[in-house]
Amino acid sequence: MGFVQIYKIFLLVLVNFISSLVFIFNMTKNYNYTIVLEQDEDGIYVAKVPDIPGCYTQGKTVEQVMERIKEAIKVCIESDDKDSYQPLKFIGIQQVEFTA
């Protein structure tokens, strides 16, 4: 093998390595979403992500539903364009009461 062939192989390996690093870097982005946690009449916890329509899950404990909502968020943002779901700034929760 000559110098040129070794150099070409080196460049190919280097490009693949850099591509892998870019892929890994893009995969490790941190996300921060506000979730709404409720409990139904049977005692089951339900977690919803207001910023991602249709992203919700349930569990028997708070710990279980928190783990499941993380997985649900991953599935939701991986199935669609990640940039289409930008978390909103959380301000607060209020209840409203009225007569109809």
N, C-alpha and C positions, 0 to 999 in steps of 0.2 A: 504494500500500500504506500502510495506516495503522500507527500505533504498535503496536496490539494484535496485528496480524498479524506484524509484525517480531519482537515479543517472543515470540510463540508459536513462530516458526521458531527463534529463538535458544535457547529452552528445549529444543526438540526436538533441536537440534544438540548442546547441552550434555549432555543425557541420553545420547545416542548416544556421545559422546566419553567420558563417565564409564564407561559400560558397556564400551567397548573397553578402557579402562585396567584395569578390574576383570578382564576376560577375560585380558589380557596378564599381569597380576600373578599370576593363578592358574596360568597356563601356565608360569611361570618358577620353580616351586618346585624346590629342590634336593633330591635323594634320595641316600641313602647306604646301600648294601646290601653285605653281605659275600657274596663269591662263593667257590665251591670250584673250583679249577683243577686238572685232572688231564690226564694224557697216556695215550692208549690204546696198544695194541700196535703200531699202524701209525704212531705218532708224531703223531697228530692230537690237538690240545688240545681239551678239553671243559670248558666253564664252566657251573656250575650256581648257582642262587640258592636257598639253603635256605629263605629266608623266603617265597618265591613258588613254590608247587607247580607243576611242569610248565614252569618257566622255565629253559631251558638252550639252549646253542648249541655250535658247534664251529668250529675254524679250523686252518689249517696252521701259524700262528705265534702266539705269545703276543699280539703286537700286534693281529693280526687277530681273535682270539677275544675280546679285551677290547673292541674296537669293536663286535663283533657282540653281546656280552652287554648292552651299553648299549642297543642297539636292541631286543633281546629284552625287557629290563626295561620299556622305554617301551611296547612293544606289550602286554605283560602287564598293566601298571597302567592303561593307557588302555582296555583291553577290559573291565575289571572296575571295581569301586568302588575308587578310589585309596586310600581310608582303610582298606580291608580288609587291606592288606599293610603292617603296621608292622614296620620292621626291628628285630630283636632285638639285644641287646647282645652283641657277639662276646667270648667268653671265651678260647677257645683250641682247638687241635686235638690230639687224642691218638689213638694207635693202641692197640688191645687185641688181645692174643694169648691164645688158649685152645685146649684140646683137646676135641674132641667125639667 
